[in-house]
Amino acid sequence: MRLRHRIVFLLAVASATAGCSTHVPVEKVFGTYVASYPYGTETITFRPDYSFIQTVIIQHGKPVTAQGHWEFDPKESRIAYTRAMIVDDGFGGRRPDWQKLSDGLISFDVETHWFHIEIGSGLPYPYMKQ
């Protein structure tokens, strides 16, 4: 009976983690990601030439865009970029200066969750690959 419980437990753990991975190859990072906020949406497209374009629309307003370059650390599975807008305040609210381009480095984890790639999975509103 104990062996049966162990097997069931191991199968449950294996199936729960099968769709998750903390390391994503750079080829799968390229593409468009959307963060959906209660007050608007943010779309970032990471291109294969390591440029990006970011578009933010707040409550049906006009789109605001930013462009820049990004890099990826495959060992840490982290994406980093500068000169982008930081829209969310980290607590689920909109930053009052969200249109200002950041001078610092913005860095997030890139993970696969149930066969979907996410950036910033620990954020209140992570970026979901489309």
C-alpha positions as CSV (number, residue, x, y, z in Angstrom):
1,M,0.0,0.0,0.0
2,R,2.8,2.4,0.8
3,L,4.4,1.8,-2.6
4,R,1.1,2.7,-4.3
5,H,0.9,6.0,-2.4
6,R,4.5,6.9,-3.3
7,I,3.8,6.2,-7.0
8,V,0.7,8.4,-6.9
9,F,2.5,11.2,-5.1
10,L,5.4,11.1,-7.6
11,L,3.0,11.1,-10.6
12,A,1.2,14.1,-9.1
13,V,4.4,16.0,-8.6
14,A,5.6,15.2,-12.1
15,S,2.4,16.3,-13.7
16,A,2.3,19.5,-11.7
17,T,5.8,20.5,-12.7
18,A,5.8,19.2,-16.3
19,G,4.5,22.5,-17.7
20,C,6.9,24.7,-15.8
21,S,10.5,25.6,-16.6
22,T,12.7,28.3,-15.2
23,H,15.1,28.3,-18.2
24,V,13.8,29.5,-21.6
25,P,16.1,29.5,-24.7
26,V,16.5,32.9,-26.3
27,E,14.8,31.8,-29.5
28,K,11.6,31.4,-27.6
29,V,11.8,34.9,-25.9
30,F,11.4,36.7,-29.2
31,G,7.8,37.9,-29.7
32,T,5.0,40.0,-28.3
33,Y,4.0,40.1,-24.6
34,V,1.0,41.8,-23.0
35,A,0.5,42.9,-19.4
36,S,-3.2,43.6,-18.7
37,Y,-3.9,46.0,-15.9
38,P,-7.2,47.1,-14.5
39,Y,-6.4,50.6,-15.9
40,G,-5.0,49.7,-19.3
41,T,-2.6,47.4,-21.3
42,E,1.1,47.3,-22.0
43,T,2.5,45.5,-25.0
44,I,6.2,44.9,-25.6
45,T,7.6,43.2,-28.7
46,F,11.1,41.8,-28.3
47,R,12.6,41.5,-31.8
48,P,15.3,39.0,-32.9
49,D,17.7,42.0,-33.6
50,Y,17.5,42.7,-29.8
51,S,15.4,45.9,-30.2
52,F,12.0,46.3,-28.6
53,I,8.9,48.4,-29.0
54,Q,6.7,49.1,-26.0
55,T,3.1,50.4,-26.4
56,V,1.0,51.5,-23.4
57,I,-2.7,52.4,-23.6
58,I,-4.3,53.7,-20.4
59,Q,-8.1,53.5,-20.1
60,H,-8.9,53.8,-23.8
61,G,-6.4,56.7,-24.3
62,K,-4.0,57.3,-27.1
63,P,-1.1,54.8,-27.4
64,V,2.2,55.9,-25.9
65,T,5.3,54.2,-27.3
66,A,8.9,53.7,-26.4
67,Q,11.7,51.9,-28.2
68,G,15.1,50.5,-27.2
69,H,17.3,47.5,-26.9
70,W,17.3,44.4,-24.8
71,E,19.5,41.6,-23.7
72,F,19.0,38.1,-22.4
73,D,21.0,36.0,-19.9
74,P,20.3,32.4,-20.7
75,K,21.9,31.0,-17.6
76,E,19.6,33.1,-15.3
77,S,16.7,33.2,-17.9
78,R,16.4,36.9,-17.4
79,I,15.6,39.7,-19.8
80,A,17.0,43.2,-19.3
81,Y,16.3,46.5,-21.1
82,T,16.5,50.2,-20.5
83,R,14.7,53.4,-21.7
84,A,11.2,51.9,-21.3
85,M,8.2,53.1,-19.4
86,I,7.5,51.5,-16.0
87,V,3.7,51.5,-15.8
88,D,2.8,49.6,-12.7
89,D,3.9,50.6,-9.2
90,G,4.5,47.0,-8.1
91,F,1.4,47.0,-5.9
92,G,-1.3,46.9,-8.7
93,G,-1.6,50.6,-9.2
94,R,-0.4,52.9,-12.0
95,R,2.7,55.0,-11.4
96,P,2.0,58.8,-11.7
97,D,5.1,59.2,-13.9
98,W,4.5,56.1,-16.1
99,Q,5.2,58.0,-19.3
100,K,8.7,58.9,-18.2
101,L,11.4,56.6,-19.7
102,S,13.5,54.8,-17.1
103,D,17.2,55.6,-16.9
104,G,17.9,52.3,-15.0
105,L,18.0,48.7,-16.0
106,I,14.7,46.9,-16.0
107,S,15.2,43.1,-15.5
108,F,12.7,40.3,-15.1
109,D,12.7,36.5,-15.0
110,V,11.5,34.7,-18.1
111,E,9.7,31.4,-17.4
112,T,7.5,28.8,-19.0
113,H,4.2,28.2,-17.1
114,W,2.0,25.5,-18.5
115,F,3.5,25.9,-22.0
116,H,3.1,29.7,-22.0
117,I,6.0,32.0,-21.6
118,E,5.7,34.7,-19.0
119,I,8.0,37.6,-18.1
120,G,7.9,38.8,-14.5
121,S,5.8,35.9,-13.2
122,G,6.1,37.3,-9.7
123,L,4.5,40.6,-10.7
124,P,0.9,41.5,-9.9
125,Y,0.4,41.6,-13.7
126,P,3.0,39.5,-15.5
127,Y,3.7,39.9,-19.3
128,M,2.1,37.0,-21.1
129,K,3.5,35.9,-24.5
130,Q,0.9,36.1,-27.3
